Structure formats: C-alpha cells, structure tokens
C-alpha cells in the first residue's frame, strides 16, 4: 500500500490526500481486528502512483469484515445489514457501530438529495415506498435508507403491494389535488412487477391509468432474482408507462446499492440507460479480469468501489458486477451485467417467495394467446396427425440444413452434429411407432438454461410415441448470465427446424413461465432440484395427479488413466461452452500418480481446454475472460489460510481454470467447505483434478457419463423411453 502523497497532483484518482489517509487508516484498523483478511487483499494502482488495498465483495459473506471487536459487536448500539440470503446461500453481513451508523445516515440522505437535484426532482415530493418499513425488513439496508429519509423530514408514505397489489392505485385515488403534486415511487423490480401484474389483470379501457400528477419519478432498485422470467429495463418501463395519464410527466430512474456499501449510486441521465452516478461519498473504478489493475477508459471489467462513508469495515471492494470504465472523477459507471461466477444478490428476495409472474400476459396481451384461425386449424391438424400420417424421424442432415440462425455459430453446430450421431435407428423407431404409448398426450418440457438441446431427445421420442404436441417453456433470461439469451434463441431456432423437418407444428414455444394451469399430461423438468420441488408442490396444491419427471442437478466426472486422454477430456469440458450437466467438472486420476505428474497434467489440461475454447467459440472470448475470477480468489485465499496443497493453472483470456489437489487432506477440504464449492464452481471452463481415493471419499455419487450421448443412449441411468413411461400409471388416472 503506497502512502498518500499529494493527491492533488493526480486529479484522475478522484480522491484527496486526506481521503486517502482516512481509507488507509480504516483498512489498517480492520486488518488488526481481522488478520485473516490479509490473504484476500489485492493492492491495486488506481492511478497517479497511488495503490489501495481492495478485497472481493464475497468476503462480507464468508467472514467478518468489521473493524469492531467481537465483544463490541454484541452491543445493542450496533446496526446490522444483511443480504437477502439468495437461494439459501450464506448471507453477507455488514456491521455499523455508532460512528459508522452516523456516516450512513448522512451519506444516504445527502446521496438522495444529490440525485434529486441532478434529476430535477423536487425535495417536497411525496415519496411512496413499496419497500416495507424497517420493522418488517430490520436487516435491509434499503429499508433503513428509506427510514432515514423519513427521519430527515422527507415526506415518506409506505404502501404494501406485497399483501395488496392494488394498494398503490388506492393510494393515488385517496390523494387530493394529485395533479398538482410531485411523487416519487421507490421499489424493487419485484414490487413494481407485482403492481404491473395486478394492473394487467384489472385495468380496462380508459381507466387503466391511475396516476395523474405533474411529476412522478419511479425509482427501480433492480432485481427479480429468479422469482420470474427476468425482465429488462425497457420492458419494465413500458409496463410502468401504462400507470400514468401523461407520459411526459414520468421520470424512470434507478438506484444502485447493496448491504456491503454505505453509499449509493443513482441514474446519471434519465431515462435510465444503465449508467449511474455515484453519491458524493462513493467512487467507482473498473478492474480488469485478472483483478490486478484498473481497466482503461471504455473497457469492460469488474466494478469496484471506494466507499468514503464506510468507517467500520473494509471501504475498498471489488464487486461481482461487470461495468464499463468511465472517468473516475465523474463518479459514474455503466453497469454491464453480472460476472459468470457471481453469487445471486438482491434485497428483492425479501418479497414473499411465491411471486411468479406471467410476463407474456402483461406485455403481449392477447398476442401471447394466439387464437387466429390459422393456428386453430394447425392445432386441429396436430391433434389428428397420428391418424393421418406415419411419423418418420428425419435425418440429422435434414435438421442441420433446416437450422438457419446466427445464434447457431460454427462451434455450437459442431456440438450439435456430435450429438446427432446415431440419431436414426430403424428398429428403435419402429418399436416406438408401433406402441404409440403417448398417443394424444401433451408433453411439457421446462428447458435447461445451460444447453439448448436438452429437450430434443425427449421431444423426438414423444414424436415417435404419438404425442399430440410438445410444449417447451424457455428458461429465464438472466442478466447475470450473458449466455442465457443466446441459449433461448438457439432453442427457438432448433424447435423451428424440428417442425420444418416434421412438416408440422409439433413443438410449441412458450416464453412465459410454466403454470399449474397448464394441461399437459406429463411435465419434464430440466433444472435445479428446487425448481422441481416448487413445480411439483404447486401441482399437488391444485390437486393435480400428473406425471412430473424431474431431471435435477446432475454432475459428471472423467476418469483419466493416462495423458493420451487429455485432448478428449478438453473437448468434453468445452462442449456447449462447458455448460452442460454432462460436462466433466472433475478429472479423477490414479492414486499412484506423483505430484509432478499431476502438475504436468493440470498444465496440459489448461492449455488444451484454452485452445478448445479459443478455436470453437472465438466470439465469446470477451465474456469468458471474466469467468471464475472471484471463485479463484476465494479458493486461493482459503487454501493459503488453511495450508492446503493446491496447484492452479489459470488461462484467464479464455476463462479456463484447472485446479489440482495432489495431496490435499479430504477432512480439511470438507471442513473449509471447499469440497462442495469445487463441485458448484465446476464446468464452464473450471476443472478440478484429484486422485481416485480423494474423489471416492469426497464425491462418491459423481457419475461418469459420455458428454456426447446419442438419442438412444441412457441418460442418468435410464433410456428416454423409461423416463417418459415410468409415470405411466399416475398419468392415466
């Protein structure tokens, strides 16, 4: 850490000498209290020869980052902010003592006033908070911020749209002289979607607009966090515009904050375009993928912040958000999304867990339920096709020829071509045709978000087994996953190619979420175990006795016996961008191998995998380089702190990380939590190499399956015929 010299000679860093001195003092005080943080510290030159110590933001989740002693943390004067605990993950925790709380009070109020002044919002506006009061969200920094606005004299009103979605409309109906007043509506994306759902269901004719004001500013804090199909800003804004009688009086902006920060950022220039300007106590930087230096102007990297108001914990953090480098002295940045290995975050998960929105109904209206005469006729043709046609399974060449879409570039087509080998098998096809086991039924498939072909094999079986149709429910477009939109496009294009080859509309695409009102006799789910449990529970609550076929979280390994198999392993690890459930996440080697042999193997694997990604998916290189950076930081810091034997081969430019545990102690790996995390981090270019005895001890249930299964091969131990007919009896009840 460089000492704070005369920072005024270096205006590019956006910090004064006194601010630098204060930051270093907080960091040094925290290190004295929390020496375990030392392994995580990354000195980064922020310009002008000034280096500051940053830590990854996940430290707030994995350990105590407070400079306050454990004894003082028990004081009733302490304020505690926690993240939402997304998907049952460990929650990030931020402690504020009396000094830190006072700084937060000042920064949150001054930051909001600063944003309102820039955006032309009157300080006398009535603030309608869709975020619950702090009594309901006691550990939410967002709820605390709004409570502090109220305490400072701002006119804050709480509206509970969770329990009563119509309450926002009722609030505006109760206001006198609404057209003469200015309003601020502040809520998470999920709160705003709750109102939009109600509005879409209840608004009719000219009465659909319920806000008539000379000025209304809607602040969106972001995040739907897996509770619905993710919605982009443009679509959300389109929904909100329906609430006001005059769009010219509407201001659509956003707030960026998190429990780990005591300062916020707000929209830089309305309407919101993902560019934010920091509050006076916050500075933004963008760090390169290697987490070693600041990115040049105009280059994407990890967003990092220096929080001048954070006096009680580490003020310099590297987030897992991706951003575009803008000039630090302007205190602004462009938000570009989430890192590929980012943990889910967001206060909106505090909203009740059963919120699931049908966005197609809100956005597309009647178009989502296409009932044109042409489609009705086509549906009738599909329902009777078994009686009029002898179905044939077309050839792979026909399917590839019909597949014309830019999302299917050369690398993905290579993977598809490998998958289609052995596609035609006359005797198997005839057996399914003769039995017609699914005659007249509908198969609903909730598609995987990782690879575009999971639905293809069961759909081909259903086609030959006489099903009436296959309905595919697309995975959510997740902003933290830059590849998910490509996967959706690939699924749609492949389904269209299937239908062209089948000369029918057998496969139907749904962009909305699966509903328990769907009438499919069989539901096949590719997804996390939690997704399977949720949908199964919904159907049971409705009294439905339909077949739910859950193909949940599956992990694969590769048994490597000699170095001649490295290229085969690398090819499998790179298949479908390394995202498939059959992609090996673990390479098991013989116990007799020495550390030198394992180290050489790991280096060779990293180089081979990097070459595979480079040659196969060149257009995805800008995204791949951000993969695994934070997971690697956590692994290296944890290993250093626990003296674990570890070999790392890192090919940053192509998002490849090969990790070897040549002589690691299984008990230590389990105690540190790394045994589970290495599984969670695997795939997408991350491979762990371990001896057979360690694999048997720590990961005994990992399968060993071919990454390129064919249509008639077993999947997770069963043929597709078995998967589709195992639940035959319940489906007939």
C-alpha positions in Angstrom: 0.0 0.0 0.0 1.5 3.3 -1.1 1.4 6.2 1.4 -1.0 9.0 0.5 1.2 11.6 -1.2 -0.1 14.9 -2.5 -3.2 13.6 -4.4 -4.0 17.0 -5.7 -1.2 16.4 -8.2 -3.0 13.4 -9.5 -6.7 14.6 -10.0 -7.5 11.4 -12.1 -7.9 9.3 -9.0 -10.8 11.4 -7.7 -9.5 11.4 -4.1 -7.8 14.0 -1.9 -4.8 13.2 0.3 -7.0 13.4 3.4 -9.5 10.9 1.9 -6.7 8.5 1.0 -5.2 8.8 4.5 -8.6 8.0 6.1 -9.2 5.0 3.8 -5.8 3.5 4.7 -6.4 4.1 8.4 -9.7 2.2 8.2 -8.1 -0.7 6.2 -5.2 -1.0 8.7 -7.5 -0.9 11.7 -9.7 -3.6 10.2 -6.6 -5.8 9.4 -5.6 -5.5 13.1 -9.0 -6.8 14.2 -9.4 -9.3 11.3 -5.9 -10.5 10.3 -7.5 -13.4 8.3 -8.4 -10.7 5.7 -4.7 -10.4 4.7 -4.9 -13.4 2.3 -7.7 -11.6 0.4 -6.1 -8.2 0.0 -5.3 -7.1 -3.6 -3.3 -3.9 -3.9 -4.4 -2.1 -7.0 -2.9 1.0 -8.6 -5.9 3.4 -9.0 -3.8 6.0 -10.9 -1.2 8.7 -10.1 1.0 6.1 -8.5 -1.5 5.5 -5.7 -2.2 2.0 -4.6 -5.1 1.0 -2.4 -6.0 -2.4 -0.9 -9.2 -4.0 -2.3 -10.9 -7.1 -1.3 -13.5 -9.2 -3.2 -17.1 -8.4 -2.1 -17.8 -12.0 -1.2 -15.6 -11.5 1.9 -18.6 -9.9 3.5 -20.4 -13.3 3.0 -17.6 -15.6 4.0 -16.2 -13.9 7.1 -16.5 -10.9 9.4 -15.1 -7.8 7.7 -15.8 -5.4 10.6 -13.1 -3.4 12.3 -15.1 -3.6 15.5 -14.1 -6.2 18.0 -16.4 -9.2 18.6 -17.1 -8.0 22.1 -18.3 -4.6 20.9 -20.3 -6.2 18.1 -22.7 -7.6 20.8 -23.6 -4.0 21.8 -27.3 -3.1 21.3 -26.0 0.1 19.6 -24.8 -2.0 16.6 -26.6 -1.8 13.3 -26.5 -4.9 11.2 -27.3 -5.1 7.4 -27.5 -8.5 5.7 -28.1 -9.5 2.2 -31.2 -11.5 1.3 -29.6 -14.9 1.5 -30.4 -15.8 -2.1 -31.3 -19.5 -2.7 -30.4 -20.3 0.9 -26.8 -19.0 0.5 -24.8 -17.6 3.4 -25.8 -14.0 3.8 -23.4 -11.1 3.5 -23.2 -9.1 6.8 -22.2 -5.5 7.3 -21.9 -4.2 10.9 -22.1 -0.5 11.7 -21.2 1.0 15.1 -22.3 4.4 16.3 -19.7 6.2 14.1 -20.5 4.1 11.0 -24.2 4.5 11.5 -23.9 8.3 11.7 -21.9 8.2 8.5 -24.6 6.1 6.9 -27.3 8.4 8.0 -25.5 11.4 6.4 -24.5 9.7 3.2 -27.8 8.1 2.4 -29.8 11.3 2.9 -27.2 13.5 1.1 -26.9 11.0 -1.7 -30.6 11.0 -2.4 -30.7 14.8 -2.3 -27.8 14.9 -4.7 -29.6 12.6 -7.1 -32.9 14.5 -6.9 -31.1 17.8 -7.6 -29.4 16.3 -10.7 -32.6 14.7 -11.9 -34.9 17.7 -11.4 -37.0 16.0 -8.6 -38.4 18.4 -6.0 -37.3 17.8 -2.4 -41.0 18.4 -1.5 -42.2 15.3 -3.5 -44.3 12.7 -1.7 -42.2 9.5 -1.6 -44.3 6.4 -1.9 -42.2 3.4 -0.7 -43.1 0.0 -2.0 -40.2 -1.3 0.2 -41.7 -2.3 3.6 -40.8 -0.3 6.8 -37.7 -1.2 8.7 -39.7 -3.0 11.3 -40.6 -5.6 8.6 -37.2 -5.7 7.0 -35.0 -5.0 10.0 -31.7 -6.1 8.4 -32.3 -4.5 5.0 -30.0 -1.5 4.1 -32.7 -0.4 1.6 -35.4 -0.3 4.2 -33.0 1.5 6.6 -32.2 4.1 3.9 -35.8 5.0 3.3 -36.5 5.2 7.1 -33.6 7.7 7.4 -35.2 9.8 4.6 -38.4 9.9 6.6 -36.5 10.8 9.8 -34.7 13.6 7.9 -38.0 15.3 7.1 -38.8 13.8 3.7 -42.5 13.0 3.1 -42.4 9.2 3.0 -45.5 7.0 2.7 -45.5 3.2 2.9 -47.7 1.1 0.6 -47.9 -2.6 1.0 -48.1 -4.1 -2.5 -47.0 -7.5 -1.3 -50.2 -8.2 0.6 -52.4 -5.9 -1.5 -51.1 -5.2 -5.1 -53.9 -2.8 -5.7 -52.8 -0.5 -2.8 -50.7 1.7 -5.0 -53.7 2.6 -7.1 -55.8 3.1 -3.9 -53.2 5.4 -2.5 -53.3 7.7 -5.5 -57.1 7.6 -5.5 -57.1 8.9 -1.9 -54.8 11.8 -2.7 -56.4 15.3 -3.0 -55.1 17.6 -5.8 -52.9 14.7 -7.2 -52.4 16.6 -10.4 -50.7 19.4 -8.6 -48.3 17.2 -6.6 -45.0 15.6 -7.4 -44.4 12.0 -6.4 -41.5 9.5 -6.1 -42.3 5.8 -6.2 -39.5 3.7 -4.8 -39.4 -0.1 -5.1 -37.6 -3.2 -6.2 -38.3 -4.6 -9.6 -40.3 -7.4 -8.0 -42.5 -4.8 -6.2 -43.0 -3.0 -9.5 -43.9 -6.2 -11.2 -46.4 -7.0 -8.5 -48.2 -3.8 -9.3 -47.9 -4.5 -13.1 -49.4 -7.9 -12.7 -52.4 -6.5 -10.8 -52.7 -3.7 -13.3 -52.7 -6.1 -16.3 -55.4 -8.2 -14.7 -57.7 -5.3 -13.6 -57.2 -2.3 -15.9 -59.8 -1.8 -18.5 -60.5 0.8 -21.2 -59.6 4.4 -20.4 -59.5 3.7 -16.6 -56.1 1.9 -16.9 -54.0 4.9 -15.9 -54.2 5.7 -12.1 -51.6 8.4 -11.7 -52.4 11.9 -12.7 -49.5 14.1 -11.4 -47.5 17.0 -12.7 -44.4 14.9 -12.0 -43.8 11.3 -10.9 -40.4 9.7 -10.7 -40.2 5.9 -10.4 -37.1 4.5 -8.8 -36.3 0.9 -9.6 -33.7 -0.8 -7.4 -33.4 -3.7 -9.8 -33.6 -7.5 -9.4 -36.2 -10.1 -9.9 -33.8 -12.8 -8.6 -35.3 -15.9 -10.2 -38.8 -15.3 -9.0 -40.0 -14.7 -12.6 -38.7 -14.5 -16.1 -36.1 -11.8 -15.8 -37.3 -8.5 -17.2 -35.1 -5.9 -18.8 -35.4 -2.2 -18.1 -37.1 -1.3 -21.4 -39.9 -3.8 -20.9 -40.4 -2.8 -17.2 -40.6 0.9 -18.3 -43.2 0.0 -20.9 -45.4 -1.5 -18.2 -45.0 1.5 -15.8 -45.9 4.0 -18.5 -49.4 2.5 -18.5 -49.9 3.7 -15.0 -49.8 7.5 -15.8 -52.1 9.7 -17.7 -49.3 11.7 -19.3 -46.0 10.0 -20.1 -44.3 13.4 -20.4 -44.7 13.8 -16.6 -43.0 10.4 -15.9 -39.3 10.0 -14.9 -37.9 6.5 -15.0 -34.7 6.1 -13.0 -32.8 3.6 -10.9 -30.8 3.2 -7.7 -27.8 1.0 -7.2 -26.8 -0.1 -3.8 -26.1 -3.2 -1.6 -25.7 -4.1 2.0 -21.9 -4.0 1.8 -22.0 -0.3 0.8 -23.0 2.7 3.0 -23.3 4.9 -0.1 -25.4 4.5 -3.3 -25.4 5.4 -6.9 -28.4 6.7 -9.0 -29.2 7.1 -12.6 -26.8 9.5 -14.3 -29.0 10.8 -17.2 -32.8 10.0 -17.4 -34.3 7.9 -18.8 -32.3 5.2 -17.2 -29.8 3.6 -19.6 -27.7 1.6 -17.1 -25.3 4.5 -16.5 -25.1 5.5 -12.8 -23.5 8.4 -11.0 -22.2 7.8 -7.5 -23.2 9.8 -4.5 -20.6 12.3 -3.1 -19.2 9.7 -0.7 -18.7 6.9 -3.4 -16.0 6.5 -6.1 -16.3 3.9 -8.8 -13.5 2.1 -10.7 -13.4 -0.8 -13.2 -10.9 -3.6 -12.6 -9.5 -5.9 -15.3 -10.4 -9.5 -15.3 -7.2 -10.5 -13.7 -8.1 -8.4 -10.6 -4.7 -6.7 -10.7 -5.2 -3.3 -12.3 -7.7 -0.6 -13.3 -9.2 -1.1 -16.8 -8.5 1.6 -19.4 -11.3 4.0 -20.4 -14.0 2.3 -22.4 -13.0 -1.3 -21.4 -15.3 -3.7 -19.5 -14.2 -5.1 -16.2 -15.3 -5.7 -12.6 -16.9 -2.8 -10.9 -15.0 -1.7 -7.8 -15.9 1.0 -5.2 -14.2 3.1 -2.7 -16.8 3.9 0.0 -15.7 7.0 1.9 -18.7 6.7 4.3 -17.7 3.2 5.4 -15.7 3.8 8.5 -16.4 0.4 10.3 -15.4 -2.2 7.7 -13.3 -2.5 4.5 -14.1 0.5 2.3 -12.4 -0.7 -1.0 -14.3 -3.6 -2.6 -14.4 -5.4 -5.9 -17.9 -6.4 -6.8 -19.1 -9.3 -9.0 -20.9 -6.8 -11.3 -19.4 -6.0 -14.7 -19.1 -2.4 -15.7 -17.7 -0.1 -18.4 -14.8 2.1 -17.4 -15.7 5.8 -17.2 -13.6 8.6 -15.8 -13.3 8.2 -12.0 -13.5 12.0 -11.4 -17.0 12.0 -12.9 -18.1 9.4 -10.3 -20.0 7.5 -13.0 -20.1 4.0 -14.4 -22.0 1.9 -16.9 -23.5 -1.3 -15.5 -23.0 -4.2 -17.9 -24.3 -7.2 -16.0 -23.1 -9.9 -13.7 -19.9 -11.9 -13.7 -20.3 -15.5 -14.9 -19.3 -16.8 -11.4 -21.2 -14.2 -9.4 -23.4 -15.1 -6.5 -27.0 -14.1 -6.7 -27.7 -10.9 -4.8 -30.6 -8.6 -4.1 -32.9 -7.3 -1.4 -35.9 -8.1 -3.5 -35.8 -11.7 -2.3 -37.4 -10.4 0.9 -40.6 -10.2 -1.1 -42.8 -13.2 -0.4 -41.4 -16.3 -2.1 -44.4 -17.3 -4.1 -44.4 -14.4 -6.6 -44.3 -15.9 -10.1 -45.3 -13.6 -12.9 -46.7 -14.4 -16.4 -44.9 -11.6 -18.3 -46.3 -12.7 -21.6 -49.8 -11.8 -20.4 -48.6 -8.4 -19.1 -46.5 -7.5 -22.1 -48.0 -9.2 -25.1 -51.7 -9.4 -24.1 -53.9 -11.2 -26.4 -50.9 -11.9 -28.8 -49.5 -14.3 -26.3 -52.6 -16.5 -26.6 -52.6 -16.6 -30.4 -56.1 -17.9 -31.4 -56.0 -17.0 -35.0 -58.0 -19.2 -37.4 -54.7 -20.3 -38.9 -53.3 -21.5 -35.6 -56.6 -23.2 -34.6 -56.6 -25.1 -37.9 -53.0 -26.1 -37.3 -53.7 -27.3 -33.8 -56.5 -29.5 -35.1 -54.2 -30.9 -37.7 -51.7 -31.7 -35.0 -54.3 -33.5 -32.8 -55.2 -35.8 -35.7 -51.8 -36.3 -37.2 -51.3 -39.7 -35.6 -54.4 -40.9 -37.6 -53.4 -39.4 -40.9 -49.6 -39.7 -41.0 -47.0 -42.4 -40.4 -44.4 -40.3 -38.5 -40.8 -40.6 -39.6 -37.7 -39.4 -37.8 -35.9 -37.2 -40.2 -32.2 -37.3 -40.6 -29.5 -35.3 -38.8 -28.6 -33.7 -42.2 -32.1 -32.5 -42.7 -32.2 -31.0 -39.2 -28.9 -29.2 -39.6 -29.9 -27.9 -43.1 -33.1 -26.5 -41.6 -31.3 -24.8 -38.8 -30.6 -21.3 -40.0 -29.9 -18.8 -37.2 -26.9 -16.7 -36.3 -27.0 -17.9 -32.7 -26.0 -21.3 -34.0 -22.5 -20.4 -35.0 -19.8 -22.9 -36.0 -18.8 -24.1 -32.5 -22.4 -24.8 -31.4 -23.2 -26.6 -34.7 -20.2 -28.8 -34.1 -21.6 -29.8 -30.7 -25.0 -30.4 -32.2 -23.5 -32.5 -35.0 -21.7 -34.7 -32.5 -24.9 -35.1 -30.5 -26.9 -36.3 -33.6 -24.6 -39.2 -34.4 -26.6 -42.4 -34.2 -29.8 -40.4 -34.5 -31.6 -42.8 -36.9 -32.1 -46.4 -35.7 -34.9 -48.1 -37.7 -35.7 -50.8 -35.2 -36.0 -48.5 -32.2 -38.1 -46.0 -34.2 -40.4 -48.8 -35.4 -40.9 -50.0 -31.8 -42.0 -46.6 -30.6 -44.3 -46.0 -33.6 -46.0 -49.4 -33.2 -46.6 -48.9 -29.4 -47.7 -45.2 -29.6 -47.5 -45.1 -25.8 -48.1 -41.3 -25.6 -50.9 -41.2 -28.2 -52.8 -37.9 -28.0 -50.9 -36.7 -24.9 -49.1 -33.4 -24.4 -45.6 -33.3 -23.0 -44.4 -30.0 -21.4 -40.7 -29.6 -21.2 -39.1 -26.9 -19.0 -35.9 -26.4 -20.8 -32.4 -26.1 -19.4 -30.8 -22.7 -19.2 -27.3 -24.2 -19.9 -27.5 -26.0 -23.2 -30.1 -25.7 -26.0 -30.7 -29.4 -26.8 -31.9 -31.0 -23.5 -35.5 -31.0 -24.9 -34.5 -32.5 -28.3 -34.2 -36.2 -27.3 -37.4 -36.5 -25.3 -39.2 -34.5 -28.0 -38.0 -36.9 -30.7 -39.2 -39.8 -28.6 -42.6 -38.1 -28.0 -42.9 -37.5 -31.7 -42.5 -41.2 -32.4 -44.6 -42.3 -29.4 -47.7 -40.5 -30.8 -47.8 -37.4 -28.6 -50.2 -34.6 -29.7 -47.6 -31.9 -29.1 -44.5 -30.9 -27.1 -44.6 -27.6 -25.3 -41.2 -26.0 -24.5 -41.0 -23.4 -21.7 -37.9 -21.3 -22.3 -35.5 -20.7 -19.4 -35.3 -17.2 -18.0 -33.1 -14.6 -19.5 -30.8 -13.9 -16.5 -28.9 -10.6 -16.6 -26.1 -12.2 -14.5 -25.7 -14.9 -17.3 -24.6 -13.3 -20.6 -25.1 -16.6 -22.4 -28.7 -17.3 -21.4 -30.2 -15.1 -24.1 -28.2 -16.9 -26.7 -29.4 -20.3 -25.4 -33.0 -19.2 -25.7 -32.5 -18.1 -29.3 -30.9 -21.4 -30.0 -33.8 -23.4 -28.5 -36.3 -21.4 -30.6 -34.4 -21.8 -33.8 -33.9 -25.6 -33.2 -37.6 -26.1 -32.4 -38.5 -24.3 -35.7 -36.0 -26.5 -37.6 -37.6 -29.6 -35.9 -41.1 -28.5 -37.1 -39.9 -27.9 -40.6 -38.4 -31.3 -40.8 -41.5 -32.9 -39.2 -43.8 -30.9 -41.5 -46.0 -29.9 -38.5 -46.3 -27.6 -35.6 -45.5 -30.4 -33.2 -43.1 -28.3 -31.0 -44.6 -25.1 -29.5 -42.5 -22.5 -27.7 -43.8 -20.6 -24.6 -42.0 -17.5 -23.4 -44.0 -17.3 -20.2 -43.3 -19.3 -17.1 -44.8 -22.7 -16.6 -48.1 -22.5 -14.7 -50.0 -25.1 -12.8 -52.9 -24.3 -15.1 -51.1 -25.9 -17.9 -53.0 -29.1 -19.1 -50.0 -31.2 -20.2 -50.3 -34.8 -19.0 -46.5 -35.0 -18.5 -44.1 -32.4 -17.3 -40.4 -32.9 -17.9 -38.2 -30.5 -15.9 -34.5 -29.8 -16.6 -33.3 -27.6 -13.8 -32.2 -27.3 -10.2 -33.8 -29.6 -7.6 -35.5 -26.6 -6.1 -37.3 -25.9 -9.4 -38.6 -29.5 -9.5 -39.8 -29.3 -5.9 -41.6 -26.0 -6.4 -43.5 -27.0 -9.5 -44.4 -30.4 -8.0 -45.7 -28.7 -4.9 -47.7 -26.3 -7.0 -49.4 -29.1 -8.8 -50.1 -31.0 -5.6 -51.7 -27.9 -4.1 -54.0 -27.8 -7.1 -54.9 -31.5 -6.7 -53.2 -32.4 -9.9 -52.1 -36.0 -10.4 -49.9 -35.5 -13.4 -46.6 -37.1 -14.2 -43.7 -34.8 -13.1 -40.4 -36.1 -14.5 -37.6 -34.3 -12.7 -34.1 -34.4 -14.1 -32.4 -32.2 -11.5 -28.9 -31.2 -10.6 -26.5 -33.8 -12.2 -22.7 -33.7 -12.1 -20.3 -35.7 -14.2 -16.6 -36.7 -13.9 -14.0 -38.0 -16.3 -11.8 -41.0 -15.2 -8.3 -40.1 -16.6 -6.0 -43.1 -16.8 -3.1 -41.7 -19.0 -2.0 -38.4 -20.6 -3.1 -39.5 -24.0 -6.7 -38.8 -23.0 -6.1 -35.1 -22.3 -7.4 -33.9 -25.7 -10.6 -36.0 -25.3 -11.1 -34.5 -21.8 -10.5 -31.0 -23.0 -13.0 -31.5 -25.8 -15.6 -32.7 -23.4 -15.0 -29.9 -21.0 -15.5 -27.3 -23.8 -18.7 -28.9 -25.2 -21.6 -26.4 -25.1 -19.3 -23.8 -23.7 -18.6 -26.1 -20.8 -22.2 -25.6 -19.5 -23.9 -28.9 -19.9 -24.7 -31.2 -17.0 -22.7 -33.9 -18.7 -19.6 -31.7 -19.0 -17.0 -33.2 -16.7 -16.3 -31.0 -13.7 -13.8 -33.4 -12.1 -10.9 -35.4 -13.5 -10.1 -38.5 -11.5 -6.5 -39.8 -11.7 -4.9 -42.9 -10.3 -3.6 -42.8 -6.7 -0.1 -43.9 -8.0 0.5 -40.6 -9.8 3.1 -38.3 -8.3 2.7 -34.6 -7.6 4.9 -33.8 -10.6 2.8 -35.9 -12.9 -0.4 -34.3 -11.6 1.1 -30.8 -12.0 2.1 -31.5 -15.6 -1.3 -33.0 -16.4 -3.0 -29.9 -15.0 -0.9 -27.6 -17.1 -1.6 -29.7 -20.2 -5.3 -29.8 -19.5 -5.5 -26.0 -19.0 -3.6 -25.4 -22.3 -5.8 -27.9 -24.2 -9.1 -26.5 -22.8 -8.0 -23.0 -23.6 -7.2 -24.0 -27.2 -10.7 -25.7 -27.4 -12.5 -22.5 -26.2 -10.4 -20.3 -28.5 -10.9 -22.3 -31.6 -14.5 -23.3 -31.1 -16.1 -20.2 -29.5 -14.0 -17.1 -30.6 -16.9 -14.7 -30.4 -17.5 -15.5 -26.7 -13.9 -14.6 -25.6 -14.9 -11.2 -24.2 -17.3 -12.9 -21.8 -15.2 -16.0 -21.0 -12.3 -13.9 -19.6 -14.4 -12.8 -16.6 -15.3 -16.4 -15.6 -14.1 -17.8 -12.3 -12.1 -14.8 -11.2 -13.9 -14.5 -7.8 -14.1 -18.2 -7.2 -10.3 -18.5 -7.8 -9.7 -15.6 -5.3 -11.8 -17.4 -2.7 -10.1 -20.8 -3.4 -6.6 -19.3 -3.2 -7.3 -17.3 0.0 -8.9 -20.2 1.7 -6.2 -22.6 0.7 -3.5 -20.2 1.9 -5.2 -19.7 5.2 -5.6 -23.5 5.8 -2.3 -24.6 4.3 -3.9 -26.8 1.7 -1.8 -28.3 -1.1 -3.1 -26.7 -4.3 -2.0 -26.4 -7.9 -3.6 -23.7 -10.1 -3.3 -23.4 -13.8 -5.2 -20.3 -15.0 -5.8 -19.3 -18.6 -7.6 -16.0 -18.0 -8.2 -15.0 -21.6 -10.4 -18.0 -22.2 -11.9 -18.4 -18.8 -10.1 -21.7 -18.0 -9.1 -22.8 -14.6 -7.6 -26.2 -13.9 -7.2 -26.9 -10.2 -5.3 -29.9 -8.8 -5.4 -31.3 -5.3 -2.4 -33.7 -5.4 -2.1 -34.5 -1.7 -4.9 -32.5 -0.1 -6.5 -33.8 3.1 -10.1 -34.8 2.5 -11.1 -33.7 6.0 -9.6 -30.3 5.6 -11.4 -29.8 2.3 -14.7 -30.8 3.8 -14.2 -28.6 6.9 -13.3 -25.5 4.8 -16.4 -26.1 2.6 -14.2 -26.4 -0.5 -15.3 -30.0 -1.2 -18.8 -28.7 -2.0 -17.7 -25.4 -3.6 -15.4 -27.2 -6.0 -18.4 -29.0 -7.3 -20.5 -25.8 -7.5 -17.7 -24.0 -9.4 -17.0 -26.8 -11.8 -17.9 -26.6 -15.5 -17.8 -23.6 -17.9 -14.0 -24.0 -18.1 -13.3 -25.0 -14.5 -11.9 -28.5 -13.9 -10.7 -30.0 -10.7 -8.1 -32.8 -10.8 -7.9 -35.2 -7.8 -6.7 -38.7 -7.0 -9.2 -41.5 -7.0 -9.1 -42.0 -3.2 -10.0 -38.3 -2.7 -12.8 -38.5 -5.2 -14.2 -41.6 -3.6 -14.1 -40.1 -0.2 -15.5 -36.6 -1.0 -17.6 -37.1 -4.1 -18.8 -40.7 -4.2 -22.0 -40.0 -6.1 -20.5 -38.3 -9.2 -21.4 -40.1 -12.4 -19.2 -41.0 -15.3 -21.2 -40.4 -18.4 -20.4 -39.6 -22.0 -20.6 -35.9 -22.7 -22.0 -36.7 -26.2 -24.9 -39.1 -25.5 -26.9 -40.2 -28.5 -30.6 -40.3 -28.9 -30.9 -44.0 -27.9 -28.4 -43.9 -25.1 -29.2 -43.9 -21.4 -29.4 -40.6 -19.6 -28.6 -40.7 -15.9 -29.1 -44.5 -16.0 -32.3 -44.7 -17.9 -33.4 -44.6 -21.5 -35.7 -41.8 -22.6 -38.4 -44.4 -23.1 -38.1 -45.3 -19.5 -38.1 -41.7 -18.3 -41.2 -40.9 -20.3 -43.2 -44.0 -19.3 -42.1 -44.6 -15.7 -45.0 -42.5 -14.5 -47.5 -44.1 -16.9 -50.0 -45.1 -14.2 -50.4 -41.7 -12.5 -50.8 -40.0 -15.8 -53.7 -42.3 -16.7 -55.7 -41.7 -13.5 
